[in-house]
Amino acid sequence: MRANWCMCQGMAITKDTVSDEDFNVKLNALKLNRDVQIYQWVEKSESKSVDKIGGGTETTTEYTYTKEWVSEPIESIDFKIVEGHVNTAPYNIDDKTKTAQDITIGAFHLSDELVNMITSSEKLSIKSLDTSIHKNARLSSGDIYIGSNSLASPEIGDLTISFKAVYPKKVSVVAKQIGESFEEYIASNDETVLLLKEGVSSAENMFAKAIEGNKFKTWLLRLVGFIMMFLGFTTIFRPLVAIGNIIPLIGSMISMGTGIISFALSLPITLVIISLAWFAYRPLLSISLIAIGLGVYFFLRSRGKKKSQLNSGTSAPTELAEQTKANLSSQSAPTASHKLQKLRVTAGNLKETGESDYYLMLEKYFKSQGLETFVAQEYESTSNMEKGKKIIQMKCPIIFRMILLSFCDLIFCNFKRM
C-alpha cells in the first residue's frame, strides 16, 4: 500500500459462462466477441480540380463501385449511381460482446472500467453449428457463413460471422482499494488514476506508460489545434485567392503567399497558446515558448516592414550605396538586359538602406542609358506601394496590419521579379 493507492497483480478469472444465443456458442471466458461482416457495394470517388482560364476552378468527380466485405450495411440510396448497385441486408445480425458478470483477482472484484481495459482476444474456431435458427448458415474455416451461395462466390447481403474470446489471464492493477473492489484514485492535482495492464508489470512502468500515452495525446491535440488555426487563416484569405484567379499566374502567386502568411501566423499564436496553458505548471518552459513565439512574430514583422532609415540633416549614401555607385560608374554602357538586371539589384540594395536621394541620382543615370519607361514604372510602383503601406499602418489594427503588410510585400516582390 502506498499512500491511498495500491498495486495488485494476479490472475483475472471468472466462474461464469458467456454465450451467444443466436448461434448457441458457449464457453468459460471473460468475454465473447462476435464480429459480423456483410457483402456490399462500396462507392469510391476521386475528384480532380483544374484552374479555369479567366479565374476559378473546375472540379470533376469520378465514381467507381466494387463489392467488398464491410462491417456495417451501406445505404445504396446515397450513391451517385444507384442503378445496378443496390445493397440489401436481409439478415438482422450485428456485432455483439458478452462479458462475464463477475471477474476477480483473488478476493477482489474488477469494476466494469477495469474489465473494459482487458482487450486482447484469441480467435474461436466453431466446430459445430445448429442450423435450426438460421437455415442458410454453414461452417467455413471455423467461421459461420450465411448466404444462398458459397463463400467463394458470395452475393450482396451475405454474411460472415467470426468469434473471438478473451480467456482468463494475468493482469496488473493500480487503483484505490475500496473493500473488495477497486475505484479511481484522485491525485493531489485532481487527476484520476485507474490503470490495468495485461501481464505482470511494475507500478513504475505502468505510470511511465500512462504518462507517455498522455503526452502523445496532448501533442496530437496541439497539432490538431495548429492545423485548425492554419485552415482558419487560409479560409480568411480565400477571397484574395479567388480574386487573383482571374489571372492564373497571379492566382497561383497569391495562393502560395497566403499559405506562407497563414503558416507564419499560426505557428507563433499556437506557441503562445500552449505556453499560456503551461504557465501555472511549467513557468520556465512557458516563458521560453512565449519568447520563441514573439521572436518569430517580430522576425517576420521586421522582414515585411521596409523602414526608412534617412538620418536627419545629412544625405550622404551608406557604404553599400557607395560600392554600388563605384561599380556602376566603372563600367561602360551595358546591354539592355544587363541594365534591367542592374536596376533591379540596385533598387533592392537602396530599398534596404533607405537611400532615397541616391536612388534619384541613379534614376537619372539609368534614364541616360535609355531606360526611361522602365525606371518610371519601377519608381511609380515603389511610390504607390509605400503610400499603400502608410495607409495600412494608420488605419488597421495591429494584427490585420501585420497580415496586410506581409501580403503587400510578397505580391510586390513577386511582381518585380516577373
Secondary structure, DSSP 8 states (H G I E B T S, - for coil): -BTTBEEEEEEEE----EEETTTTEEE-SSEEEEEEEEEEEEEEEEEEEEE-TTS-EEEEEEEEEEEEEESS---GGGSS--TT-----------EEEE-S--EETTEE--HHHHHT----EEE------TTT-TTEEEETTEEEESSS-TTS--TT-EEEEEEEE--EEEEEEEEEETTEEE-EE-TTS-EE-EEEES---HHHHHHHHHHHHHHHHHHHHHHHHHHHHHHHHHHHHHHHHHHTTSHHHHHHHHHHHHHHHHHHHHHHHHHHHHHHHTTT-HHHHHHHHHHHHHHHHHHHHHH-------TT-----HHHHHHHHHHHTS----HHHHHHHHHHHHHHHHHHT-HHHHHHHHHHHHHTT-HHHHHHHHHHHHHHHHHHHHHHHHS-HHHHHHHHHHHHHHHHHHHH-
